[in-house]
Amino acid sequence: MSKNASAADDALPISAAEANRLFGGFDKFPALVLAVSGGPDSTALMVLAARWRGRGRSPKLVAVTVNHGLREEAKREAKAVEKLAHKLGIEHRTLEWVGRKPKTGLQEAARLARYRLLCDVAREVGAAHVLTAHTRDDQAETILIRMARGSGVSGLAGMLAYSSIPTQEGRDLGLVRPLLGIPKSRLIATLKAARIRYANDPSNRDPRFTRSRLRELMPALAREGLTASRLAALARRVQRVEETLRQVMVAANKKVAPGPWPAEGPVTMQTDMFADLPREVALRLLGRAIAWTGDEGSVELGKLETFCDEMDRALRDATKFRRTLAGALVTAGRDKITVERAPPRRTAQGSSRTA
């Protein structure tokens, strides 16, 4: 396909047939929650979902707008979404993020608050899935952000079309991104063709935020061939690699550290078998064991690599290795490697706290 043909395709509105394919498979669910901010992407998500559901399909659609309390225009934008939702025959709710806002990591905190509120609505209306309007452009920006932060293979897989949102009740909700393969330009074209207005959030151009700065670089990168389409293709290819590695991990886990693992460990691995694993597989297996037994979640890749290197040197030199990482205690000897919950640390006053 020529460059001109590709550009022309990226300006086409989404057809009814495409909308049916994008939302295919949701017919049998009783309810779906749509995350709708009022911007072009999420507005198009709501419009397309309404068109799809309007063809005799049964899921109840509930559009949710989260007012983070960060912009004066947010209330007006939420009202506009509510008006459009009612016109489309969709139930709408506006929720507010209340409480103190952090001075650093604001966008990440807002994202977590948004998902928490979306989950609250999903639980209330009996929906097992939350749909968001992430696009191919968002995927490309995500890949660039992760590359800039030195991500490993898993990070370069980008966002998945289907993942999950953990909840406090232990019942994960499905997080679906039906528009992940669609360029933003086509969503805007869809709204223009339907003469539907949308909001423009100025924070999307705020240079204080990493994503906004990278967004400004995208045209220059595209001129060098690093287009959103190619970055999204990279993500899809890495996802294939990830799937292969997951299968390799299952086999390695059964061989080196067979389960089921106790709830808080310990996890025991044979040293010689662990040493024979490919480096990437060994890192992932050790990281999984640490996350399983520790109390601080997943380990940052760079820290895990350094930790594993130090353990390897100790084993080569036949010296004792006993160190903590992410709330887990790893003890490595000639015969076995044991990963278990780290004991509480002692403070200067003699009291203890979790490691």
C-alpha positions in Angstrom: 0.0 0.0 0.0 1.3 3.4 -0.9 1.9 6.2 1.6 -0.9 8.3 0.0 -3.4 5.3 0.1 -2.5 4.7 3.8 -3.1 8.4 4.7 -6.4 8.3 2.9 -7.5 5.2 4.8 -6.6 6.8 8.0 -9.1 9.6 7.3 -12.1 7.3 6.7 -15.0 7.2 9.2 -15.7 3.9 10.9 -18.4 2.0 9.0 -21.3 0.2 10.6 -19.8 -3.1 9.5 -16.5 -2.2 11.2 -18.3 -1.2 14.4 -20.0 -4.6 14.5 -16.6 -6.3 14.2 -15.1 -4.0 16.9 -17.7 -4.8 19.4 -18.3 -8.4 18.4 -18.5 -10.9 21.2 -20.2 -8.7 23.7 -23.8 -9.6 22.7 -24.3 -12.0 25.6 -23.1 -9.7 28.4 -25.8 -8.1 30.5 -24.0 -4.7 30.8 -20.9 -2.8 29.6 -19.3 0.2 31.2 -17.8 2.8 28.8 -15.2 5.2 30.0 -16.1 8.5 28.3 -14.3 11.7 29.1 -15.8 13.8 26.3 -12.7 13.9 24.1 -12.8 12.7 20.5 -11.7 9.1 21.2 -14.0 8.3 24.0 -16.9 10.2 22.4 -16.4 8.0 19.3 -16.3 4.9 21.5 -19.7 5.8 22.9 -21.2 6.6 19.5 -19.9 3.4 17.9 -21.1 1.3 20.8 -24.6 2.9 20.6 -24.7 2.1 16.8 -23.7 -1.5 17.4 -26.1 -2.0 20.3 -28.8 -0.4 18.3 -28.9 -3.4 15.9 -31.0 -5.6 18.2 -28.3 -6.3 20.7 -29.0 -6.5 24.4 -26.1 -5.3 26.6 -27.0 -2.3 28.8 -24.5 0.5 28.1 -23.4 2.7 31.0 -21.2 5.7 30.1 -19.1 7.0 33.0 -17.4 10.4 33.0 -14.8 11.0 35.8 -14.3 14.6 36.9 -10.9 14.7 38.4 -11.4 18.2 39.8 -8.4 19.5 37.9 -10.0 21.8 35.3 -12.9 24.2 35.5 -14.2 23.0 32.1 -14.6 19.4 33.4 -18.2 19.9 34.7 -19.3 21.5 31.5 -17.7 18.7 29.5 -19.4 16.0 31.7 -22.8 17.7 31.1 -22.1 17.6 27.3 -21.3 13.8 27.5 -24.5 13.3 29.6 -26.6 15.1 27.0 -25.2 13.1 24.1 -25.4 9.8 26.0 -29.1 10.3 26.6 -29.6 11.2 22.9 -28.0 7.9 22.1 -30.1 5.9 24.5 -27.2 5.3 26.9 -27.3 5.6 30.7 -24.7 8.1 32.0 -23.1 8.8 35.3 -20.6 11.5 36.4 -18.3 10.6 39.2 -15.8 12.9 41.0 -12.3 12.2 42.2 -12.4 13.7 45.7 -9.6 14.2 48.2 -6.1 15.6 48.0 -4.3 15.5 44.7 -0.6 14.6 44.6 2.0 17.1 43.5 4.0 14.5 41.7 2.8 11.5 39.6 -0.5 13.3 39.0 -1.5 11.6 35.8 -0.8 8.1 37.2 -2.8 8.9 40.3 -5.7 10.2 38.2 -5.6 7.1 36.1 -5.7 4.8 39.1 -8.6 6.8 40.6 -10.5 6.7 37.3 -10.2 2.9 37.1 -11.3 2.5 40.8 -14.4 4.6 40.1 -15.2 2.7 36.9 -14.9 -0.5 38.8 -17.4 0.8 41.4 -20.0 1.4 38.7 -19.3 -1.9 37.0 -19.9 -3.7 40.2 -23.1 -1.8 40.8 -24.6 -2.5 37.4 -23.4 -6.0 37.1 -20.9 -5.4 34.3 -17.9 -7.7 33.9 -16.1 -5.4 31.4 -15.0 -1.8 31.2 -14.3 -0.5 27.7 -11.8 2.3 27.1 -11.0 4.3 24.0 -7.3 3.8 23.7 -6.2 4.1 20.0 -3.3 3.1 17.8 -1.8 6.5 18.6 -2.0 5.9 22.3 -0.3 2.5 21.8 2.6 4.2 19.9 3.1 6.8 22.6 3.1 4.0 25.3 5.8 2.2 23.4 7.9 5.3 23.2 7.5 6.1 26.9 8.5 2.6 27.8 11.5 2.6 25.5 12.6 5.9 27.1 12.4 4.3 30.5 14.5 1.4 29.5 11.7 -1.2 29.5 12.3 -4.9 28.9 10.5 -7.1 26.4 7.2 -7.2 28.4 7.0 -3.4 28.4 7.5 -3.2 24.7 4.4 -5.4 24.2 2.5 -2.2 25.0 -1.2 -2.2 25.9 -3.3 -5.3 25.3 -6.6 -5.3 23.6 -7.9 -7.3 26.6 -6.5 -7.3 30.1 -7.9 -7.1 33.6 -8.3 -4.6 36.4 -7.7 -6.1 39.9 -10.4 -5.2 42.4 -10.3 -5.1 46.2 -12.9 -7.9 46.2 -10.5 -10.2 44.3 -12.8 -10.4 41.3 -10.9 -9.0 38.3 -12.9 -7.0 35.7 -12.1 -7.2 32.1 -10.5 -4.1 30.6 -11.2 -4.0 26.9 -9.7 -1.6 24.3 -11.8 -2.2 21.1 -10.2 0.7 19.3 -6.6 -0.1 19.9 -5.9 -0.8 16.3 -7.7 2.3 15.0 -5.9 5.6 14.3 -7.3 8.6 16.2 -7.8 10.4 12.8 -10.5 7.9 11.9 -12.4 8.4 15.1 -12.4 12.2 14.5 -13.6 11.6 10.9 -16.4 9.4 12.3 -17.6 12.2 14.6 -17.3 14.9 11.9 -19.4 12.8 9.5 -22.0 12.5 12.2 -21.7 16.2 13.1 -21.0 15.3 16.8 -18.9 17.8 18.8 -16.3 16.8 21.3 -14.0 18.4 23.9 -10.3 19.1 23.7 -8.4 18.6 27.0 -5.6 21.1 27.1 -3.6 18.8 29.5 -3.0 16.6 26.4 -0.7 19.3 25.2 0.8 20.2 28.6 4.6 19.9 28.3 4.9 19.0 32.0 3.7 15.5 31.1 5.9 13.0 29.3 3.1 11.7 27.0 2.4 15.2 25.9 6.1 15.9 25.0 6.4 12.7 23.1 3.1 13.4 21.3 4.7 16.6 20.0 7.6 14.6 18.6 5.5 12.1 16.7 5.3 14.0 13.4 9.1 14.3 13.3 9.5 10.6 14.1 7.0 9.7 11.4 9.0 11.6 8.8 11.9 9.3 9.6 9.7 6.2 9.3 8.9 5.7 13.0 5.1 6.0 12.5 2.4 5.1 14.9 1.5 2.3 12.7 5.0 0.8 12.8 5.2 1.3 16.6 1.9 -0.5 17.0 3.2 -3.3 14.7 6.2 -3.6 17.0 3.9 -4.0 20.0 1.9 -6.8 18.2 5.2 -8.7 17.3 6.5 -8.4 20.9 3.1 -9.7 22.2 3.8 -12.8 20.1 7.2 -13.1 21.7 5.6 -12.7 25.1 3.2 -15.5 24.4 6.1 -17.8 23.5 8.0 -16.8 26.6 4.9 -17.5 28.8 4.8 -21.1 27.4 8.6 -21.5 28.0 8.0 -20.1 31.6 5.4 -22.7 32.3 7.7 -25.5 31.3 10.6 -24.0 33.3 8.4 -23.5 36.3 7.3 -27.2 36.3 10.9 -28.3 36.0 12.8 -26.0 38.3 10.3 -24.9 40.9 7.2 -27.2 40.6 4.0 -26.0 42.3 1.6 -25.4 43.7 3.6 -22.7 45.6 2.5 -21.9 49.2 0.6 -18.7 49.6 3.6 -16.9 51.1 6.4 -19.3 50.2 8.9 -20.5 50.5 9.7 -21.3 46.9 12.6 -23.6 46.3 14.6 -24.1 43.1 17.4 -26.5 42.3 20.5 -24.3 41.8 22.0 -26.4 38.9 18.6 -26.4 37.0 18.2 -22.7 37.6 21.7 -22.0 36.3 20.9 -23.9 33.1 17.9 -21.7 32.2 18.2 -19.1 29.4 18.9 -15.8 31.1 15.6 -14.2 30.2 13.7 -17.2 31.6 15.8 -17.3 34.8 15.1 -13.6 35.4 11.4 -14.0 35.0 11.2 -17.1 37.2 13.2 -15.4 40.0 11.1 -12.2 39.6 7.9 -14.2 39.8 9.1 -16.0 43.0 10.1 -12.7 44.6 6.7 -11.1 43.7 4.9 -14.2 45.0 6.6 -14.4 48.4 7.4 -10.7 49.0 5.0 -8.0 50.0 6.0 -5.2 47.6 4.7 -6.5 44.3 6.6 -6.9 41.0 10.3 -6.1 40.9 11.7 -3.4 38.7 13.7 -5.1 35.9 16.9 -3.2 36.4 17.0 -4.1 40.1 16.2 -7.7 39.3 19.0 -7.9 36.8 21.5 -6.5 39.2 20.3 -8.8 42.0 20.6 -11.8 39.7 24.1 -10.9 38.6 25.2 -10.6 42.3 23.6 -14.0 43.0 25.4 -15.6 40.1 28.8 -14.2 41.2 28.3 -15.5 44.7 27.4 -19.0 43.3 30.5 -19.0 41.0 32.7 -17.9 43.9 31.1 -20.5 46.2 30.2 -17.7 48.7 27.1 -17.4 50.8 24.3 -15.3 49.2 21.4 -14.1 51.4 19.7 -10.9 50.5 16.3 -9.2 50.4 14.5 -7.6 47.5 10.9 -6.3 47.3 10.0 -7.8 50.7 11.4 -11.3 49.8 14.5 -13.0 51.2 16.6 -15.0 48.7 19.1 -17.5 50.0 21.3 -19.3 47.4 23.6 -22.2 47.9 25.3 -24.9 45.9 22.2 -27.1 46.0 19.2 -24.9 46.2 17.8 -21.4 46.0 15.1 -20.5 48.5 12.8 -17.5 48.1 10.6 -16.6 51.1 9.0 -13.7 52.9 11.6 -11.4 54.4 11.5 -11.1 58.2 10.3 -7.8 59.7 13.0 -5.2 60.0 14.0 -3.7 63.3 13.9 0.1 63.7 16.3 2.1 65.9 13.7 2.1 68.7 13.5 -1.7 68.7 10.0 -1.9 67.1 9.6 -3.8 63.9 8.1 -3.1 60.5 7.6 -5.2 57.4 10.6 -5.4 55.1 
